[in-house]
């Protein structure tokens, strides 16, 4: 019996639950494993002991493009029609979605043009070009790159592939939640999810809240790009006047429309953290895994630490999405310096 049929009788007959059911169907059908892998859910022993809770890391940094973004990118491109494939695809990205689109396009034989902010780390630009896509650097941050990509798509006839505001992209990212619920069938109190444009948290929230509504979904944002936190407070999507780019993977000024439709009802809490907290979380992850995440990849761990400090939670099982590892090597000196300034919990 599929997860959808098993739990369908438990879902209230409401438009909201019908929306979640549609996403669950898309998540279960998403062909992401043509390229993506099922990543491990790994205990962080030192962090767990220090925080007094069991902390589990969902290791999306181990994907072929070192980020969860390959899931949504491949799911969207794999479902293009023949005519759309012939015209090619265009997207905008701070780097992780870009690499996912580049790899998916190469595997599917589709031409890809990707607009990236001029501030994008060189490692991510190289990752796009090495996978055969055209990378165009434009604008100081993601909103400028997005506007240029939309203009290119309109003038060229190429299909624009949103990095987060597309149901098929959201469904691809939602396969992360499908794996978590299969891997952790026992105690599970909360899943902490990094938030940029909202595709990942929307996919996770849709799947988890349909199947295990008691599990809390907690978004974690950089305090310099907290577009979901502000949208939830306002009751509508807002546009941030500026965004910080230290956590470049989540430097988005407005939460996606499709994602917000889910998040406004099914995200339990949003926490924002500082750059110094991100640097300290990068060190925490390194100490437990000997892997190095990018700042946006460490958001969930930073969020767990802040959550425990605020709530005094103990004895809980908390999952952090370790979402990406695309960091320039020369940025590590700054991370080490700032981590030392953030006192341990």
Secondary structure, 3 states (H helix, E strand, C coil): CCHHHHHHCCCCCCHHHHHHHHHHHHHHHCCHHHCCCCCCEEECHHHHHHHCCEEEEEEHHHCCCCECHHHHHHHHHHCCCHHHHHHCEEEECCCHHHHHHHHHHHHHCCCEEEEECCCCCHHHHHHHHCCCCEEEECCCCHHHHHHHHHHHHHHHCCEECCCCCCHHHHHHHHHHHHHHHHHCCCCCCEEEEECCCCHHHHHHHHHHHHHCCCCEEEEEEECCCCHHHHHHHHCCCCCCCCCCCCCHHHCCCCCCHHHHHHHHHHCCEEEEECHHHHHHHHHHHHHHHCCCCCCHHHHHHHHHHHHHHHHCCCCCEEEEEECECCCCHHHHHHHHHHHCCCCCC
